[in-house]
Amino acid sequence: MVFARHVFRGLERPLNHADNMNADRDVFVYTWRSETDYEWVGSPFDGRLVERTPPSGRVFVVLVREEAAADGDVFGSIERWNWVREDPGFRMRQ
């Protein structure tokens, strides 16, 4: 996610997770336009990556849920990743 062009905090919908009724505030959405895409072809055990052209007019997003660490560090878990339609108000340059 070092290539992220934008990062947004929070979701535009409520999220309850582990008794946290405001878990939507703990989600970060990282976005960027990737120059490549990959698809796993074959079985989970003997498949291979095939390079693909990224979908036109789409950006790659990764949703990360921030989690509290016992030692005060910050870490999180990746909850979802996918391609979404690019918002014209946040056009990304390659």
OpenMM code with the backbone's topology and positions (N, CA, C; nanometers):
from openmm import Vec3, app, unit

residues = "MET VAL PHE ALA ARG HIS VAL PHE ARG GLY LEU GLU ARG PRO LEU ASN HIS ALA ASP ASN MET ASN ALA ASP ARG ASP VAL PHE VAL TYR THR TRP ARG SER GLU THR ASP TYR GLU TRP VAL GLY SER PRO PHE ASP GLY ARG LEU VAL GLU ARG THR PRO PRO SER GLY ARG VAL PHE VAL VAL LEU VAL ARG GLU GLU ALA ALA ALA ASP GLY ASP VAL PHE GLY SER ILE GLU ARG TRP ASN TRP VAL ARG GLU ASP PRO GLY PHE ARG MET ARG GLN".split()
positions = [
    Vec3(0.0813, -0.1187, 0.0000),
    Vec3(0.0000, 0.0000, 0.0000),
    Vec3(0.0859, 0.1255, 0.0000),
    Vec3(0.2149, 0.1063, -0.0197),
    Vec3(0.3040, 0.2214, -0.0284),
    Vec3(0.2747, 0.3055, -0.1514),
    Vec3(0.1995, 0.2497, -0.2475),
    Vec3(0.1648, 0.3235, -0.3690),
    Vec3(0.0334, 0.4002, -0.3553),
    Vec3(-0.0297, 0.3945, -0.2402),
    Vec3(-0.1590, 0.4601, -0.2213),
    Vec3(-0.1501, 0.6078, -0.2553),
    Vec3(-0.2482, 0.6539, -0.3290),
    Vec3(-0.2550, 0.7943, -0.3710),
    Vec3(-0.3439, 0.8743, -0.2770),
    Vec3(-0.4474, 0.8084, -0.2241),
    Vec3(-0.5391, 0.8694, -0.1281),
    Vec3(-0.5641, 0.7709, -0.0161),
    Vec3(-0.5910, 0.8250, 0.1014),
    Vec3(-0.6367, 0.7417, 0.2123),
    Vec3(-0.7502, 0.8167, 0.2812),
    Vec3(-0.8581, 0.7452, 0.3060),
    Vec3(-0.9758, 0.8025, 0.3690),
    Vec3(-1.0011, 0.7275, 0.4992),
    Vec3(-1.0434, 0.7993, 0.5998),
    Vec3(-1.0751, 0.7346, 0.7271),
    Vec3(-1.2265, 0.7261, 0.7429),
    Vec3(-1.2748, 0.6073, 0.7747),
    Vec3(-1.4168, 0.5862, 0.8002),
    Vec3(-1.4918, 0.5372, 0.6787),
    Vec3(-1.6049, 0.4773, 0.7074),
    Vec3(-1.6951, 0.4290, 0.6034),
    Vec3(-1.8196, 0.5154, 0.6019),
    Vec3(-1.8881, 0.5157, 0.4913),
    Vec3(-2.0128, 0.5923, 0.4817),
    Vec3(-2.1323, 0.5033, 0.5141),
    Vec3(-2.1118, 0.4107, 0.6049),
    Vec3(-2.2183, 0.3240, 0.6532),
    Vec3(-2.1797, 0.2763, 0.7923),
    Vec3(-2.2758, 0.2430, 0.8759),
    Vec3(-2.2444, 0.1938, 1.0102),
    Vec3(-2.1783, 0.0562, 1.0045),
    Vec3(-2.0912, 0.0304, 1.1007),
    Vec3(-2.0260, -0.0998, 1.1120),
    Vec3(-2.0111, -0.1348, 1.2585),
    Vec3(-2.0586, -0.2515, 1.2947),
    Vec3(-2.0441, -0.3035, 1.4301),
    Vec3(-1.9452, -0.4184, 1.4233),
    Vec3(-1.8400, -0.4121, 1.5039),
    Vec3(-1.7421, -0.5204, 1.5066),
    Vec3(-1.6956, -0.5423, 1.6498),
    Vec3(-1.7069, -0.6656, 1.6978),
    Vec3(-1.6611, -0.7019, 1.8326),
    Vec3(-1.7173, -0.6067, 1.9379),
    Vec3(-1.8461, -0.5819, 1.9326),
    Vec3(-1.9173, -0.4951, 2.0265),
    Vec3(-1.8818, -0.3473, 2.0147),
    Vec3(-1.8098, -0.3083, 1.9123),
    Vec3(-1.7802, -0.1675, 1.8860),
    Vec3(-1.8834, -0.1180, 1.7853),
    Vec3(-1.9800, -0.0406, 1.8325),
    Vec3(-2.0869, 0.0096, 1.7459),
    Vec3(-2.0395, 0.1180, 1.6502),
    Vec3(-1.9178, 0.1690, 1.6697),
    Vec3(-1.8622, 0.2733, 1.5828),
    Vec3(-1.7398, 0.2234, 1.5079),
    Vec3(-1.7356, 0.0955, 1.4756),
    Vec3(-1.6189, 0.0371, 1.4097),
    Vec3(-1.5939, 0.0976, 1.2718),
    Vec3(-1.6974, 0.1588, 1.2115),
    Vec3(-1.6783, 0.2232, 1.0813),
    Vec3(-1.5741, 0.3339, 1.0883),
    Vec3(-1.5541, 0.3920, 1.2047),
    Vec3(-1.4547, 0.4993, 1.2210),
    Vec3(-1.3112, 0.4456, 1.2239),
    Vec3(-1.2972, 0.3146, 1.2445),
    Vec3(-1.1653, 0.2532, 1.2552),
    Vec3(-1.1159, 0.1939, 1.1236),
    Vec3(-1.1880, 0.2197, 1.0147),
    Vec3(-1.1500, 0.1652, 0.8847),
    Vec3(-1.0815, 0.2740, 0.8015),
    Vec3(-0.9687, 0.2364, 0.7409),
    Vec3(-0.8980, 0.3241, 0.6478),
    Vec3(-0.9139, 0.2654, 0.5084),
    Vec3(-0.9419, 0.3516, 0.4101),
    Vec3(-0.9596, 0.3096, 0.2722),
    Vec3(-0.8448, 0.3679, 0.1904),
    Vec3(-0.7560, 0.2807, 0.1449),
    Vec3(-0.6410, 0.3208, 0.0641),
    Vec3(-0.6776, 0.3014, -0.0821),
    Vec3(-0.6455, 0.4009, -0.1673),
    Vec3(-0.6798, 0.3917, -0.3093),
    Vec3(-0.5615, 0.4308, -0.3962),
    Vec3(-0.5524, 0.3653, -0.5108),
    Vec3(-0.4548, 0.4024, -0.6116),
    Vec3(-0.4910, 0.3359, -0.7437),
    Vec3(-0.4340, 0.3879, -0.8503),
    Vec3(-0.4520, 0.3282, -0.9825),
    Vec3(-0.3291, 0.2430, -1.0092),
    Vec3(-0.3498, 0.1162, -1.0118),
    Vec3(-0.2399, 0.0231, -1.0336),
    Vec3(-0.2091, 0.0121, -1.1824),
    Vec3(-0.0827, -0.0047, -1.2155),
    Vec3(-0.0443, -0.0218, -1.3554),
    Vec3(-0.0640, -0.1653, -1.4021),
    Vec3(-0.0795, -0.2577, -1.3075),
    Vec3(-0.1000, -0.3977, -1.3429),
    Vec3(-0.2050, -0.4591, -1.2510),
    Vec3(-0.2620, -0.5666, -1.2983),
    Vec3(-0.3541, -0.6470, -1.2197),
    Vec3(-0.3115, -0.7915, -1.2400),
    Vec3(-0.3491, -0.8756, -1.1468),
    Vec3(-0.3128, -1.0161, -1.1571),
    Vec3(-0.4327, -1.1027, -1.1246),
    Vec3(-0.4374, -1.2176, -1.1877),
    Vec3(-0.5415, -1.3151, -1.1597),
    Vec3(-0.4744, -1.4489, -1.1315),
    Vec3(-0.5209, -1.5177, -1.0278),
    Vec3(-0.4697, -1.6506, -0.9960),
    Vec3(-0.5437, -1.7502, -1.0840),
    Vec3(-0.4709, -1.8274, -1.1632),
    Vec3(-0.5288, -1.9238, -1.2549),
    Vec3(-0.4854, -2.0637, -1.2125),
    Vec3(-0.5803, -2.1536, -1.2009),
    Vec3(-0.5492, -2.2904, -1.1617),
    Vec3(-0.5955, -2.3184, -1.0205),
    Vec3(-0.5496, -2.4289, -0.9681),
    Vec3(-0.5913, -2.4685, -0.8341),
    Vec3(-0.5154, -2.3878, -0.7293),
    Vec3(-0.5636, -2.3884, -0.6060),
    Vec3(-0.4928, -2.3157, -0.5000),
    Vec3(-0.3508, -2.3685, -0.4757),
    Vec3(-0.3250, -2.4913, -0.5152),
    Vec3(-0.1964, -2.5532, -0.4839),
    Vec3(-0.0959, -2.5506, -0.5979),
    Vec3(-0.1433, -2.5545, -0.7206),
    Vec3(-0.0484, -2.5538, -0.8321),
    Vec3(-0.0872, -2.4535, -0.9403),
    Vec3(-0.1492, -2.3460, -0.8999),
    Vec3(-0.1872, -2.2415, -0.9937),
    Vec3(-0.0721, -2.1456, -1.0194),
    Vec3(-0.1031, -2.0406, -1.0899),
    Vec3(-0.0006, -1.9394, -1.1204),
    Vec3(-0.0676, -1.8037, -1.1382),
    Vec3(0.0118, -1.6988, -1.1241),
    Vec3(-0.0355, -1.5621, -1.1468),
    Vec3(-0.0273, -1.5295, -1.2946),
    Vec3(-0.1321, -1.4674, -1.3451),
    Vec3(-0.1344, -1.4198, -1.4832),
    Vec3(-0.1560, -1.2696, -1.4783),
    Vec3(-0.0662, -1.1960, -1.5432),
    Vec3(-0.0784, -1.0502, -1.5450),
    Vec3(-0.1928, -1.0100, -1.6370),
    Vec3(-0.2722, -0.9126, -1.5905),
    Vec3(-0.3870, -0.8619, -1.6651),
    Vec3(-0.3781, -0.7096, -1.6742),
    Vec3(-0.4512, -0.6543, -1.7677),
    Vec3(-0.4638, -0.5090, -1.7788),
    Vec3(-0.5675, -0.4634, -1.6775),
    Vec3(-0.5358, -0.3621, -1.5968),
    Vec3(-0.6347, -0.3140, -1.4993),
    Vec3(-0.7606, -0.2627, -1.5693),
    Vec3(-0.8742, -0.2738, -1.5031),
    Vec3(-0.9980, -0.2247, -1.5644),
    Vec3(-0.9948, -0.0733, -1.5839),
    Vec3(-1.0440, -0.0277, -1.6968),
    Vec3(-1.0473, 0.1144, -1.7294),
    Vec3(-1.1453, 0.1885, -1.6383),
    Vec3(-1.1067, 0.3092, -1.5952),
    Vec3(-1.1947, 0.3923, -1.5141),
    Vec3(-1.2130, 0.3423, -1.3724),
    Vec3(-1.1238, 0.2546, -1.3273),
    Vec3(-1.1340, 0.1963, -1.1940),
    Vec3(-1.0052, 0.2206, -1.1166),
    Vec3(-1.0178, 0.2220, -0.9858),
    Vec3(-0.9021, 0.2315, -0.8963),
    Vec3(-0.9067, 0.1121, -0.8012),
    Vec3(-0.7907, 0.0773, -0.7511),
    Vec3(-0.7807, -0.0345, -0.6582),
    Vec3(-0.7962, 0.0196, -0.5168),
    Vec3(-0.8770, -0.0457, -0.4359),
    Vec3(-0.8978, -0.0023, -0.2979),
    Vec3(-0.8680, -0.1169, -0.2021),
    Vec3(-0.8128, -0.0810, -0.0872),
    Vec3(-0.7870, -0.1773, 0.0198),
    Vec3(-0.8463, -0.1190, 0.1471),
    Vec3(-0.9331, -0.1958, 0.2129),
    Vec3(-0.9932, -0.1540, 0.3395),
    Vec3(-0.9166, -0.2183, 0.4538),
    Vec3(-0.8636, -0.1339, 0.5419),
    Vec3(-0.7845, -0.1800, 0.6558),
    Vec3(-0.8554, -0.1379, 0.7834),
    Vec3(-0.8790, -0.2342, 0.8714),
    Vec3(-0.9408, -0.2040, 1.0008),
    Vec3(-0.8308, -0.1894, 1.1043),
    Vec3(-0.8236, -0.0703, 1.1626),
    Vec3(-0.7242, -0.0417, 1.2659),
    Vec3(-0.7575, -0.1218, 1.3912),
    Vec3(-0.6561, -0.1788, 1.4520),
    Vec3(-0.6740, -0.2565, 1.5742),
    Vec3(-0.5776, -0.2039, 1.6795),
    Vec3(-0.6183, -0.2102, 1.8042),
    Vec3(-0.5330, -0.1646, 1.9139),
    Vec3(-0.4347, -0.2748, 1.9509),
    Vec3(-0.3112, -0.2352, 1.9731),
    Vec3(-0.2082, -0.3295, 2.0156),
    Vec3(-0.1844, -0.3122, 2.1646),
    Vec3(-0.1485, -0.4200, 2.2303),
    Vec3(-0.1264, -0.4167, 2.3751),
    Vec3(-0.0112, -0.3239, 2.4128),
    Vec3(0.0877, -0.3120, 2.3251),
    Vec3(0.2047, -0.2301, 2.3576),
    Vec3(0.1922, -0.0861, 2.3085),
    Vec3(0.0745, -0.0490, 2.2593),
    Vec3(0.0525, 0.0880, 2.2147),
    Vec3(0.0819, 0.1097, 2.0675),
    Vec3(0.1426, 0.0099, 2.0014),
    Vec3(0.1667, 0.0223, 1.8576),
    Vec3(0.0338, 0.0226, 1.7826),
    Vec3(0.0380, 0.0654, 1.6599),
    Vec3(-0.0810, 0.0650, 1.5751),
    Vec3(-0.0630, -0.0430, 1.4700),
    Vec3(-0.1644, -0.1236, 1.4540),
    Vec3(-0.1634, -0.2222, 1.3467),
    Vec3(-0.3057, -0.2473, 1.3042),
    Vec3(-0.3229, -0.3209, 1.1972),
    Vec3(-0.4566, -0.3446, 1.1484),
    Vec3(-0.4647, -0.4709, 1.0666),
    Vec3(-0.5834, -0.4987, 1.0173),
    Vec3(-0.6038, -0.6157, 0.9330),
    Vec3(-0.6710, -0.5722, 0.8034),
    Vec3(-0.6291, -0.6335, 0.6948),
    Vec3(-0.6911, -0.6059, 0.5663),
    Vec3(-0.8230, -0.6803, 0.5625),
    Vec3(-0.9299, -0.6064, 0.5437),
    Vec3(-1.0644, -0.6633, 0.5445),
    Vec3(-1.1153, -0.6954, 0.4050),
    Vec3(-1.0732, -0.6168, 0.3077),
    Vec3(-1.1238, -0.6365, 0.1712),
    Vec3(-1.0376, -0.5587, 0.0741),
    Vec3(-1.0285, -0.6080, -0.0480),
    Vec3(-0.9658, -0.5327, -0.1560),
    Vec3(-1.0413, -0.5618, -0.2844),
    Vec3(-1.0504, -0.4620, -0.3700),
    Vec3(-1.1199, -0.4791, -0.4978),
    Vec3(-1.1039, -0.3533, -0.5824),
    Vec3(-1.1537, -0.3601, -0.7040),
    Vec3(-1.1562, -0.2471, -0.7951),
    Vec3(-1.2905, -0.1760, -0.7798),
    Vec3(-1.2880, -0.0429, -0.7784),
    Vec3(-1.4112, 0.0363, -0.7738),
    Vec3(-1.4043, 0.1458, -0.8790),
    Vec3(-1.5211, 0.1955, -0.9162),
    Vec3(-1.5284, 0.3035, -1.0150),
    Vec3(-1.4566, 0.4268, -0.9603),
    Vec3(-1.3755, 0.4877, -1.0443),
    Vec3(-1.3003, 0.6073, -1.0033),
    Vec3(-1.3937, 0.7264, -0.9882),
    Vec3(-1.3765, 0.8002, -0.8807),
    Vec3(-1.4523, 0.9225, -0.8570),
    Vec3(-1.3858, 1.0339, -0.9366),
    Vec3(-1.4566, 1.0998, -1.0284),
    Vec3(-1.3960, 1.2055, -1.1092),
    Vec3(-1.3413, 1.3215, -1.0256),
    Vec3(-1.3936, 1.3388, -0.9039),
    Vec3(-1.3436, 1.4442, -0.8159),
    Vec3(-1.2077, 1.4125, -0.7548),
    Vec3(-1.1653, 1.2876, -0.7656),
    Vec3(-1.0361, 1.2454, -0.7111),
    Vec3(-0.9538, 1.1760, -0.8172),
    Vec3(-0.9509, 1.2322, -0.9357),
    Vec3(-0.8777, 1.1710, -1.0451),
    Vec3(-0.7330, 1.1439, -1.0025),
    Vec3(-0.6843, 1.0289, -1.0386),
    Vec3(-0.5478, 0.9907, -1.0042),
    Vec3(-0.4622, 0.9922, -1.1300),
    Vec3(-0.3448, 1.0433, -1.1149),
    Vec3(-0.2485, 1.0412, -1.2273),
    Vec3(-0.1604, 0.9193, -1.2116),
    Vec3(-0.1227, 0.8626, -1.3229),
    Vec3(-0.0319, 0.7479, -1.3163),
    Vec3(0.1098, 0.7933, -1.3135),
] * unit.nanometer
topology = app.Topology()
chain = topology.addChain("A")
for resn in residues:
    res = topology.addResidue(resn, chain)
    for name in ("N", "CA", "C"):
        topology.addAtom(name, app.Element.getBySymbol(name[0]), res)
